[in-house]
Amino acid sequence: MDVLSRAVMCFCLMGWMTLGWSNAAQYTSINMKRNIDKLKVHYKISKDQLFNGNPVFPKDTFEDSEQRVLMSVVLDVYLSIFSQMLNQTGDQEVRERLDQVKGKVQETQKHYFLGRVPELRTHLQNLWAIKTSDTTVQGKALSEFITIYEKASKLAHEIHLKKDNRRKRRQAQRLKSHIM
């Protein structure tokens, strides 16, 4: 294969990877897309409202383990939104489409994301509700600090080791591919 053919193939592959992999719709059925398109027509909002620079669910840069928790909560919010929409509409066709979409979200969440997220959410809400200005809370927090800090340090070390091991595996694979 000549250099030009390799360059064209590389360019096509890069384009396919960028466009193909970034396309979130590749896992969405035609029926689901059709339902969403019909619902968007029914719940139409102005372009100014749609493209105001403030998405409902902003993009994030969390790691895989964090993404699972985050996605479960996002799907939970969608279920709540769809439930509200169902309660607010009398249109039978809209209700059927919302039921179908909501069912798919529930199925996806149940099979891939649910786990212990409800308990985790409750735990996080309790943590955010701690009254940090309360002197009793401050005293208790100080007495628990060393134990918590040791646990956090151990977890940070384990995360660092996993990242380091992944880096070493990638380097070994690169070296192996260059040798062959």
N, C-alpha and C positions, 0 to 999 in steps of 0.2 A: 504494500500500500504506500503510495507516494505521500509526501509531506502535505500537499494541498488536500488530498482526500482525508488524511488524519485531522487536519485543521477543521475542515468542514464537519466531519463526524463529531469532533470534540465540541464545536460550536453548537451543533444540533443537540447533542447530549446535554450540554449546559442549559440550553433553552428549555428542553424538555423537563429537566430537573427543576428549574426555577418555576416554570409555569405549571407543570404537572403536580409537583409536590406541594406547592403553595395553594393549589386549588382545593379548598375544603369541601367542595361539592362532590368530590369523587366518591364519597361514601353515602351520599344522599340519594335515595331512590327517586325515580321520575315522579311517582305518585306523591311523595313527600314534597318535592319541588313544586309540583302543580298545586298542592294544597296551600303551601306558603304563598305562592304567587297570587292565588285567589284571595287569601286572607289579607295580603298587602293591599290589594285593590279595595277590599271592604274597609280596612282600617287605614286608609290613605291619610298621610300627613304631608305638609308642604315640604318642598325641597329645602327651604330655609331651616325648618325644624330638623329635617333628616340629616343635613350636612352642616350642622352648627359647630362642629369640632369637638363635641362632647358625646362620645359613644356611651351607650348604657353599660357595656362591658369593655373597659379599656384593655388594650393589649398589655401583656405582662411578660416578664423575663424570668419566671420561676423555673426551678429544676423539675425533673420528672416526678419525683415523689410529691413535691408541692403542687404540681400541675394536676395530679389526680384528685387531691383534696379540693383544690380550687375549682376544677371542672365539675365535681359533684355539687358544690355549692351553687355554681352558675346554673347547672341543670335544675337544681331546686328552685332557684329564682324564676327560671322559665316556667316551671310547673305552676308556681304561684301566679305568674302573669297570665298563663293560659286559663287557670281556674277563674281568675277575675274576669277575663274576657268572656268565658262561658257564662258566668253569672250576669253579665251586663248585656248579653245579646238574646234576642228572641228569634232571630233568623235561623231556621232549621238547618239550612245548608252550611252556614257559618259554624253552627254548633257541631255538625258532623265532622267538618274539616278540623276544627279545634280538637275534638275528641281523638281523631286519628293522629294528629301531630303530638298531642299530649301523651297518647299511648306509646308512641315510638320513643319519646323522651323518657318515659317511665321505664320502658323495656331496656333502653341503653343504660340508664342510671342503675337499674337493678342488677344487670349482668356485669357491668364493668366498673362502676364508680361508687356504689353505695357504701359498703363496708361499715365502718364505725363513724362515718361523717356526722350523723346527728348528735352522737355523744361528744365528738370533737367540737362541733359548733357550740353546744351547751357549755363545754369546758372553756372555750375561748371567750364566750360572752361573760362567763363568771370571772375570768381573768381581767377582761376589760372593765368590769364593774368594780374592781377592787378600789377602795377609797385610799389612794396613796398619801393623802394629807392626814389621815388618822394616825395618831401617835401609837396606838395599840397595834395597828397594822404594821407600822414602821418597825416597832420592836420585835414583833413576831417574824417579820421578813428578815431582819438581821440575824435572828437565831437560826433561821432555816437557810441562810445564804450559802454557807460552805457546802452543804449537801447538794443544793441546787447547782452551784457553780461547778462542783466536781462532775455532776451529771452532764452539764452543758459542755464542759471541757472534753469529757470522754466522747460525747457525741460528735463534737467538732473534730476531734482526732480521727474517729472512725470515718467521717465524711472525707477528710483530707486523704486518708489512706485509700479509700475507694477511688477518689479522683486520681491519685498518684498511680494506682494500679491500672486504671483505664489508660492513662497517659503512657505507661510502660508497655501495655499491650499494643497500643496504636503504633508506638515507635518500633516495636519488634515486628509488627506486621509490615510496616513500611520498609524496614531493613530486609526482611524476608523477600518482599516483592522486588526490591532493587537487585538482590542477589540473583534471583531467578531470571 
